[in-house]
Structure formats: structure tokens, C-alpha cells
Amino acid sequence: MTTDRDLHAHLIDQQGSRADLNTPVLVLDVEALDRNIQHMAALAAHHGVALRPHAKTHKSVDIAKRQIAAGAVGVCCAKIGEAEALSEGGVTGILITSPVAAPRAIERLAALAATAEGLMAVVDHPGVAEKLQIALAAADASLDVIIDIDPGIARTGVASADAAVALAEVIAAAPNLEYRGVQFYCGSQQHIESYADRRAAIVERTGYLQSVIAALADAGFAPEIITGSGTGTHRMDLDLRVFTELQAGSYVFMDKQYLDCDLTGEESEPPFEVSLSVDARVVSANHSGLVTIDAGYKSLSTDGGVAVVQRGAPDAAFFAFMGDEHAALIAPGIGVQLAPGDPVSLTVPHCDPTVNLYDSYHVVAGETLVDIWPVSARGRAR
């Protein structure tokens, strides 16, 4: 099987080699990436808050290590498979942010706890905590755990302050589990476009979080770690001063969903740059009002709207999916301006599921390919 490295390794460090990449291809501007990493790290440090970025965004050992080198205390992973892949690559300080409940997954978590430095995982049910204790004892391992609190979307997390206290008591009775704190991730608030509306929603939810923290403290379980937040709410969460660490992830790349949001409330340019693109090419241009490109459903996520032209076509060109392998760029006269083979770069609708479609990042500095990084945890989500 031909790999991305087979196709493109000969282009590394050749001036202008981005233009010669086979498309569709996932392209990462390393200079913009590093500026985004440094900006978020500096912001967290300024507020005295730890940063544990979510690696479900990038699934990359290379990017995780850059984040940790810039000051992050570790990274978050959504599933046990992601955590295994990043730990194998030497990443430490991993927090698994979704409950691990399947019997085989619990066994894998216990095995990982025996080898992974600084591993933590969330729990949201006493029965799972008890099963974790049995597996950890069998593996002669211990695990730091975080109580996941439902922020109101009924996806994961304990549903009340009383349930949080009851779970903390079960954890305290388990010799191989160590209670460290709580997680509170307001996922449904992250993409509220208006800063004022998003802040009002977060202020209300933070009040609920504080009531759960108070109940835990009253029962003797004051949390050392209060983890959560995201790219959409990081500014207001820092201002509210409840979280001890941030889990923001998409800031490293930015995508259309976050570009549509006012992240600062200051009517300024977004604080983070678009570093991630899907590069495509025109494959047909037989109509004056549209051209067809080689990036369709198999190349871009579909849950965050549609891609937008970053460069190579008029800004007014509208993207429309045309099938598994194709999409159209539609604009007056565009078929006159572009010809088959012309390159187009797209800003992705939603970065996380788009990355999951690719095996590699094609890392560029300017217009030159400088490296190829694997999407280390692709296919390792279970």
C-alpha cells in the first residue's frame, strides 16, 4: 500500500513543494500552529491556570509534544485507544475525558495505568469505579480519577451534587483509585456565536458547578483539580476563575465553526490563526458558474457546515458537496478563472472529524513541505 510518505517524502525541503502534493491532502502550517500553541500557553500561564489541551482534535504525538514543550501539563484524550497511541509515543500527563466502561476497555485502562506516567481518567458511575478497582488490583496498578459532572446535556457525568458525593465515597473506599477532582465540559455552549450569549450561558453553568464543588468540599472531598473549558469559552472561564486547568483543543487549528464565533468579545480578529487546511485541485471546469474539485464527503467533515475557500479561488465561491470524492465551488464566472489542475486550499468545517479522515499531516513552512507527521491515534479511538 502506498503511503503519504511514499508519495511525498521526496518533496520535503524542496522550495515551493506544497504545490506538488497529491490531493486531497491535509496540510498543516507549522508556523501558525506554533504561534497558536504559544498564545494559549501564555494566556493560561498569565492567569495561573494549567493547560491540558484536548488531543482528540489532532490525535498527534508530534503536536502533543509541542504543546507540552510550551508549558502544557499533559493532554486530554477522548478514548482509551487515543491514550494508548499517545502514551506509546512518549506523551505523559494524559487525562481520558470519556468514561471507560466496557469490560475489555477497563482491562486496557488498568494495563495502561501500570506504564503511563501521570495517567488520569474520568468516572461517572459507582459501578464502573468498582470494576476499575478490581482490574487495577489485578494489574497491580493505581489510577488517579476525576469525577465527570454532567453540564446539562445528559451525555456523560453524574447528574447531581449528591451523586458526585456518593461517587467520591466509592472512590475513597477503593485502595487502587485516587480521587483528584472534577471535570465539567460545557460542549453545547462552545459554539454559541455571540460572546455575550455564550458568556451568559457559561456564567449560569459555572454557578451549578460551584454548587457541586461546595457539596464535595462539605463532604470532605474538595477537588484539587477542576478541569474543563474549550476553545469557545476559554476567555470567560479564565475570567470566572473556577477551573484549575483548561482542556481547549481546536485553538491549535481553528475551523469554520470557531471562526464563526466571537471568541474575545472585543470585535477583533480571532486570537488564533487558521493553521489547518485541506488542499484540493480543480478536476473539471466545463461550466462558467462552477468548477469541480477532488475533495468531497471522504475528505471533509460534514457536521460543521461546509468548507470555505482559503485561497486559490474567489472569496465569494460557495462550497457544495457533490459526492464522496467531489465538491463544487460555485461563483459567477469561476469556470473561466480556474482550470483543471489548479490548486485550492479550504478551511475545514470541523477540524476534529476532518483530521480523523487522514493518515498524515503534510507540514509546511510557507509554501515548502518540511515534514510529514502521522495522525498517530487515527483508528485507535476505541
Phi, psi and omega per residue, in radians:
M1 nan 2.257 3.128
T2 -1.319 2.245 -3.121
T3 -1.771 2.955 3.058
D4 -1.022 -0.666 3.136
R5 -1.185 -0.655 3.066
D6 -1.036 -0.735 -3.086
L7 -1.248 -0.627 -2.843
H8 -2.193 -0.084 -3.082
A9 -1.015 -0.589 -3.110
H10 -1.190 -0.244 -3.141
L11 -1.532 -0.213 -3.079
I12 -1.054 2.247 3.113
D13 1.236 0.173 2.994
Q14 -1.504 2.161 -3.092
Q15 -0.918 2.224 3.078
G16 1.292 0.308 -2.995
S17 -1.290 -0.195 3.068
R18 -0.985 -0.622 -3.093
A19 -1.159 -0.292 -3.086
D20 -1.748 0.067 -3.138
L21 -1.196 2.455 2.990
N22 -1.197 2.421 -3.068
T23 -2.043 2.749 -0.013
P24 -1.305 2.621 -3.036
V25 -2.573 2.523 3.116
L26 -1.538 2.118 -3.026
V27 -2.059 2.363 -3.111
L28 -2.176 2.087 3.075
D29 -1.412 1.821 -2.998
V30 -1.188 -0.522 3.141
E31 -1.228 -0.733 3.071
A32 -1.181 -0.682 3.080
L33 -0.982 -0.869 -3.096
D34 -1.147 -0.612 3.076
R35 -1.143 -0.695 3.098
N36 -1.110 -0.772 3.130
I37 -1.061 -0.802 -3.117
Q38 -1.154 -0.681 -3.107
H39 -1.123 -0.815 3.141
M40 -1.180 -0.679 3.117
A41 -1.071 -0.753 3.140
A42 -1.164 -0.673 3.138
L43 -1.119 -0.792 3.115
A44 -1.121 -0.763 -3.141
A45 -1.095 -0.699 3.127
H46 -1.035 -0.602 -3.118
H47 -1.627 0.040 3.118
G48 1.191 0.550 -3.111
V49 -2.036 2.443 3.099
A50 -1.282 2.722 3.116
L51 -2.125 2.139 3.054
R52 -2.243 1.403 -2.984
P53 -1.100 2.639 -3.121
H54 -1.461 2.069 -3.109
A55 -1.476 -0.052 3.017
K56 -1.097 -0.392 3.083
T57 -1.129 -0.839 -2.988
H58 -1.947 -0.412 3.116
K59 0.922 0.620 -2.948
S60 -2.217 2.185 3.012
V61 -1.085 -0.743 -3.084
D62 -1.079 -0.777 -3.124
I63 -1.253 -0.707 3.108
A64 -1.014 -0.742 -3.136
K65 -1.169 -0.591 3.067
R66 -1.155 -0.697 3.126
Q67 -1.138 -0.742 3.135
I68 -1.186 -0.685 3.096
A69 -1.080 -0.490 3.131
A70 -1.484 -0.051 3.053
G71 2.207 -0.119 3.120
A72 -1.122 2.546 -3.129
V73 -1.434 -0.140 -3.111
G74 2.837 -2.781 3.077
V75 -2.422 2.878 3.007
C76 -1.764 2.618 2.992
C77 -2.271 2.590 -3.118
A78 -1.413 -0.571 -3.008
K79 -2.393 2.888 -3.120
I80 -1.088 -0.650 -3.125
G81 -1.107 -0.701 3.079
E82 -1.083 -0.765 -3.122
A83 -1.097 -0.717 3.107
E84 -1.060 -0.808 -3.092
A85 -1.111 -0.776 -3.117
L86 -1.245 -0.653 3.093
S87 -1.120 -0.709 3.081
E88 -1.037 -0.511 3.122
G89 -1.491 0.055 3.075
G90 1.652 0.194 3.109
V91 -1.429 2.350 -3.126
T92 -2.037 2.979 3.095
G93 1.198 0.707 -3.085
I94 -1.539 2.327 2.986
L95 -1.990 2.131 3.060
I96 -1.533 2.067 -2.911
T97 -1.682 -0.065 3.044
S98 -1.964 2.474 -3.134
P99 -1.001 2.400 3.058
V100 -1.766 1.976 -2.956
A101 -2.247 -0.438 -3.130
A102 -1.159 2.478 -3.068
P103 -0.925 -0.815 -3.130
R104 -1.185 -0.627 3.117
A105 -1.152 -0.646 3.091
I106 -1.107 -0.706 3.090
E107 -1.091 -0.733 3.119
R108 -1.126 -0.687 3.115
L109 -1.109 -0.735 3.117
A110 -1.106 -0.710 3.113
A111 -1.140 -0.702 3.126
L112 -1.162 -0.645 3.129
A113 -1.063 -0.469 -3.134
A114 -1.305 -0.289 -3.044
T115 -2.180 -0.418 -3.001
A116 -1.560 2.129 -3.130
E117 -1.229 2.208 3.047
G118 1.285 0.360 -3.118
L119 -1.206 2.417 2.993
M120 -2.373 2.777 3.092
A121 -2.566 2.647 3.084
V122 -1.527 2.679 2.973
V123 -2.339 2.641 3.094
D124 -2.439 0.238 -3.107
H125 -2.603 2.334 -3.131
P126 -1.024 -0.652 -3.133
G127 -1.100 -0.653 3.101
V128 -1.207 -0.696 3.092
A129 -1.038 -0.695 3.135
E130 -1.177 -0.700 3.095
K131 -1.160 -0.664 3.069
L132 -1.071 -0.737 3.131
Q133 -1.037 -0.765 3.137
I134 -1.100 -0.799 -3.118
A135 -1.154 -0.706 3.137
L136 -1.157 -0.706 3.103
A137 -1.086 -0.714 3.126
A138 -1.149 -0.558 -3.133
A139 -1.572 0.001 -3.078
D140 0.927 0.852 -3.102
A141 -2.326 2.866 3.050
S142 -2.232 2.821 -3.071
L143 -2.570 2.295 2.992
D144 -1.384 2.337 -3.090
V145 -2.200 2.628 -3.138
I146 -2.085 2.329 3.081
I147 -1.419 2.121 3.106
D148 -1.445 2.254 -3.130
I149 -1.924 2.230 3.096
D150 -1.166 2.121 3.129
P151 -1.465 0.105 3.086
G152 2.059 0.097 -3.121
I153 -1.844 -0.017 3.059
A154 1.046 0.557 3.104
R155 -1.625 -1.134 3.033
T156 -2.414 2.913 3.067
G157 1.887 2.638 3.066
V158 -1.123 2.584 -2.968
A159 -1.654 -0.034 -3.111
S160 -2.796 2.903 3.073
A161 -1.110 -0.705 3.128
D162 -1.070 -0.702 3.127
A163 -1.162 -0.611 3.091
A164 -1.116 -0.764 3.129
V165 -1.126 -0.761 -3.141
A166 -1.075 -0.699 3.114
L167 -1.192 -0.697 3.094
A168 -1.037 -0.645 3.122
E169 -1.154 -0.688 3.092
V170 -1.133 -0.753 3.127
I171 -1.088 -0.757 -3.127
A172 -1.078 -0.491 -3.134
A173 -1.488 -0.093 -3.103
A174 -1.711 1.978 -3.027
P175 -1.146 -0.375 -3.108
N176 -1.740 0.062 3.071
L177 -1.947 2.475 3.103
E178 -2.181 2.006 3.121
Y179 -1.243 2.227 -3.121
R180 -2.060 -0.434 -3.102
G181 2.852 -2.641 -3.046
V182 -2.341 2.710 3.028
Q183 -2.085 2.452 -3.135
F184 -2.574 1.724 -3.088
Y185 -1.981 1.980 -3.122
C186 -1.560 1.342 -3.056
G187 -1.135 -0.665 -3.069
S188 -1.285 -0.242 3.112
Q189 -1.577 -0.245 -2.974
Q190 -1.086 -0.556 -3.021
H191 -1.913 0.332 2.970
I192 -1.155 2.089 -2.938
E193 -1.196 -0.674 -3.139
S194 -1.340 2.243 3.120
Y195 -1.084 -0.758 -3.107
A196 -1.102 -0.761 3.141
D197 -1.172 -0.692 3.132
R198 -1.154 -0.723 -3.139
R199 -1.140 -0.727 3.124
A200 -1.054 -0.716 3.126
A201 -1.142 -0.694 -3.113
I202 -1.257 -0.661 3.091
V203 -1.034 -0.758 3.130
E204 -1.120 -0.794 -3.127
R205 -1.179 -0.610 3.111
T206 -1.144 -0.601 3.055
G207 -1.044 -0.719 3.091
Y208 -1.143 -0.767 3.100
L209 -0.979 -0.771 -3.132
Q210 -1.087 -0.575 3.108
S211 -1.201 -0.621 3.092
V212 -1.220 -0.739 3.094
I213 -1.032 -0.745 3.141
A214 -1.088 -0.734 3.130
A215 -1.120 -0.723 3.092
L216 -1.108 -0.756 3.133
A217 -1.096 -0.737 3.134
D218 -1.088 -0.514 -3.139
A219 -1.567 0.070 3.127
G220 1.582 0.293 -3.098
F221 -2.147 0.791 3.111
A222 -1.005 2.208 -3.062
P223 -1.300 2.325 3.028
E224 -1.329 -0.677 -3.129
I225 -1.979 2.285 2.997
I226 -2.180 1.841 -2.951
T227 -2.065 2.536 3.139
G228 2.856 -2.600 -3.139
S229 1.334 3.067 -3.124
G230 -2.835 -3.127 -3.115
T231 -1.049 -0.654 -3.098
G232 -1.257 -0.447 -3.037
T233 -2.100 0.145 -3.002
H234 -1.073 -0.670 -3.109
R235 -1.117 -0.860 -3.102
M236 -1.218 -0.587 3.090
D237 -1.149 -0.659 3.057
L238 -1.113 -0.703 3.132
D239 -1.143 -0.611 -3.081
L240 -1.371 -0.321 2.965
R241 1.024 0.718 3.051
V242 -1.840 -0.760 -3.138
F243 -1.224 2.467 3.001
T244 -1.639 -0.282 3.056
E245 -2.647 2.646 -3.117
L246 -1.848 2.513 3.110
Q247 -1.895 0.253 -3.084
A248 -0.894 2.461 -3.102
G249 -2.243 -0.807 -2.981
S250 -1.222 -0.245 -3.132
Y251 -0.995 -0.440 -3.111
V252 -1.170 -0.497 -3.069
F253 -1.953 -0.785 -2.922
M254 1.126 2.577 3.135
D255 -2.591 3.128 -3.074
K256 -1.064 -0.668 -3.123
Q257 -1.005 -0.768 -3.126
Y258 -1.432 -0.484 3.054
L259 -1.162 -0.453 3.098
D260 -1.344 -0.167 -3.118
C261 -1.743 2.539 2.961
D262 -1.460 1.822 -3.032
L263 -1.466 -0.276 -3.027
T264 -2.058 -0.357 -3.051
G265 1.296 0.242 -3.060
E266 -2.018 0.146 -3.135
E267 0.913 0.692 -3.126
S268 -1.974 3.120 3.048
E269 -1.098 2.634 3.093
P270 -0.937 2.501 -3.103
P271 -1.281 -0.219 3.135
F272 -2.144 2.623 -3.081
E273 -1.655 2.706 2.991
V274 -1.305 2.013 3.126
S275 -1.923 -0.229 -3.057
L276 -1.918 2.371 3.109
S277 -2.443 2.729 2.817
V278 -1.901 2.078 3.078
D279 -1.570 2.336 -3.125
A280 -2.320 3.118 3.088
R281 -2.392 2.623 2.999
V282 -1.195 2.260 3.100
V283 -1.983 -0.256 3.098
S284 -2.666 2.400 -3.109
A285 -2.548 1.046 -3.067
N286 -1.740 0.052 -3.138
H287 -2.277 2.432 -3.044
S288 -1.181 -0.460 -3.041
G289 -1.672 -0.060 3.122
L290 -2.727 2.740 2.945
V291 -2.256 2.730 3.114
T292 -1.859 2.330 3.107
I293 -2.007 2.899 -3.007
D294 -1.660 0.600 3.109
A295 -2.305 1.858 -3.141
G296 -2.072 -2.500 -3.073
Y297 -1.053 -0.513 -3.119
K298 -1.418 -0.053 -3.065
S299 -2.037 -0.262 -3.037
L300 -2.488 2.529 3.051
S301 -1.119 2.724 -3.141
T302 -2.060 0.031 -3.025
D303 -1.589 -0.076 -3.086
G304 -2.122 0.561 -3.072
G305 1.583 -2.511 -3.125
V306 -2.136 2.805 3.096
A307 -1.149 2.816 3.072
V308 -2.213 2.591 -3.134
V309 -1.159 2.224 3.059
Q310 -1.673 -0.717 3.085
R311 -2.929 2.822 3.093
G312 1.721 -0.180 3.114
A313 -2.570 2.836 3.128
P314 -0.994 2.491 3.131
D315 -0.986 -0.511 -3.100
A316 -1.373 -0.113 -3.110
A317 -1.150 2.219 -3.119
F318 -1.681 2.323 -3.138
F319 -1.521 2.389 3.055
A320 -2.488 2.215 3.082
F321 -1.090 2.454 3.104
M322 -2.197 0.184 3.123
G323 2.491 -3.004 -3.087
D324 -1.020 -0.729 -2.991
E325 -1.905 -0.116 -2.964
H326 -2.352 2.713 2.969
A327 -2.517 2.852 3.103
A328 -1.938 2.529 2.868
L329 -1.894 2.130 -2.982
I330 -2.041 2.177 3.090
A331 -2.922 2.660 3.115
P332 -0.986 2.180 3.045
G333 1.281 0.140 -3.020
I334 -1.135 -0.547 3.122
G335 -1.197 -0.262 3.056
V336 -1.464 -0.596 -3.065
Q337 -1.389 -0.548 -3.043
L338 -2.029 2.616 -3.135
A339 -2.228 2.776 3.076
P340 -0.925 2.334 -3.104
G341 1.719 -0.255 3.140
D342 -1.215 2.422 -3.118
P343 -1.468 2.579 3.075
V344 -2.409 2.380 3.063
S345 -1.902 2.422 -3.070
L346 -2.123 2.418 2.921
T347 -1.486 2.260 -2.961
V348 -1.373 2.679 3.114
P349 -1.157 -0.858 -3.109
H350 -2.447 2.076 -2.958
C351 -1.197 -0.740 -3.004
D352 -1.009 -0.988 -3.127
P353 -1.249 -0.380 3.050
T354 -1.193 -0.817 3.108
V355 -0.976 -0.661 -3.084
N356 -1.140 -0.191 3.122
L357 -1.521 -0.124 -2.993
Y358 -2.114 2.686 3.082
D359 -1.554 -0.422 -2.972
S360 -2.540 2.639 2.869
Y361 -1.644 2.325 2.994
H362 -1.718 1.814 -2.950
V363 -1.513 2.154 -3.101
V364 -2.118 2.626 2.926
A365 -2.128 1.968 -2.977
G366 1.140 -2.162 -3.134
E367 -1.849 0.256 -3.059
T368 -1.969 2.261 3.018
L369 -1.209 2.172 -3.097
V370 -1.997 -0.271 3.129
D371 -2.969 2.915 3.017
I372 -2.266 2.063 -3.109
W373 -1.888 2.370 3.077
P374 -1.258 2.572 2.908
V375 -1.416 1.518 -2.826
S376 -0.997 -0.664 -3.032
A377 -1.767 0.205 3.093
R378 -1.106 2.346 -3.120
G379 1.345 0.106 -3.115
R380 -2.063 0.515 -3.054
A381 -1.353 -0.370 -3.076
R382 -1.358 nan nan
